[in-house]
Amino acid sequence: MSTLAVDGISVAFGGLKALADVSFHVEAGEIFAIIGPNGAGKSTIFNAISRIYPVQGGSIRFQDRDLLTLRPHQVVQSGIARTFQNIELFEKATVLQNLLVGCHARLPRNLLAEFFFLPSVRKTELTARRKVEEILDLLDMQHLRGELIADLPYGARKNVELARALCAEPRLLMLDEPASGLNPEETIDMSFWLKDIRAELGVTILMVEHDMGLVGRTADRVLALANGMVLAQGSVAEVQADPKVQTAYLGDAE
């Protein structure tokens, strides 16, 4: 059974159809990439899965759970975490504090227990702290733990957002252009991290990406979109060789 099953979804804004009958399945343990020109509908898929955008048709199931019946915060609680094209971090807080926010997205809440800081709350906080330290070690970010986000360069901020998503302990991690704004060395580091995340944490990865070097180094399968419609699916080589994909990227040679 697929970890994520997207079947025939359509998303429209007024008379503009952003997605038209889009279907794909992501298997457990895969790194699955969505590619396409600007405006193809790639981020719209993420926003539909996250329940930020309403879906007019089709179905989205995650581990046999109907995501279209959930609210956005319930999607996170079901085991899905994501990053965004535009970095959304607390700039006046430290890296450590931002990562703890990711942990608290999955923790039980009891205001009375938290007010009195009962032993159960202390235990929960220690569990969250251990998770943060695990992610900092995995991504080799221990040296940044006390740094303010506002003082970090762009590439480091991207990595913090990835780390924060991992602190929510997802089974499916959705990355919206993880290599955007990164230099070549940082992009290579990102490819290693994605493989480590899958191997060490057992996380399935769905990513939108323009950098075909990163896609080629990491993705098991690829979905190509244009104008909200599926052009091709398959391995990186199969999709790159598809004439419809080449036309969408390069234009008609005739």
C-alpha positions, 0 to 999 in steps of 0.5 A: 500500500502506498504511503501517499496516494493522490488520485485525480485531484483538481484545484481551481481559483475562480476560473483558473484551474491550477491542477487538473486530474493529477494523480501519483502515489509515493511508496514508503521509503521513497524520495519522490520529486515533483518537477516542472516550469514555474506556474506548473502547479507544484506548490499547489500540490503541497498546499492541497496535501497540507489542506491549505488549499481546497480541493474540488475533486479527487482524493488524497490518502495518507497511510489509508487516512483521508486527508481531505477530512482533516484540518491543517494542524491535523495533517501535521499530527497524522505524521506529515511535516513540510517546509515552504519556499519562503523561510518561515522561522522565528528570527529573534529566537535561537536555532534550538528554540525554533527546533523545539517549536517543531517538537511541540507540534506533536506533543500532548497539551495540558494547560493546567499541568504546564502552568504548574510544570508538573513532572509529566511536563518536565518529562515531555520537555526532556523528550523534546530536547533529546529529539532536537539534539538528535536532529542537530547531530544528524544534520551536523548543526550543533555549532548553530544551536545557540545562534539567533536566526536573524544572524544566520545566512540564508543557506543555514536558515534553510537547514534550520527549517528542514531540521524543524520539520524533522523535529515533528517526527514525520513519516512523510517529509514534504520539502518545497524547493530545498535547494533554492538559494543554496550554493553548489556545495550546500546543495551537495550537502543537502543531497547527502542529508536527504539520503541520511534522513531516509536511511537513519530516520525511515522518513519518506520524502516528497519534494518539489525541486528545480535543481535537476542535479539534486533530483538526479542524485536523490530521487527514486521517481519523478513526476513532471507537471506543466500547466497543472497537468501531469506530463510524465512519471517514472525514473529521472532518466525516463522523465528527462527523455520524455518529449512532452517534458522536453517541450515544456522546459525547452519549447517546441524546436519547430 
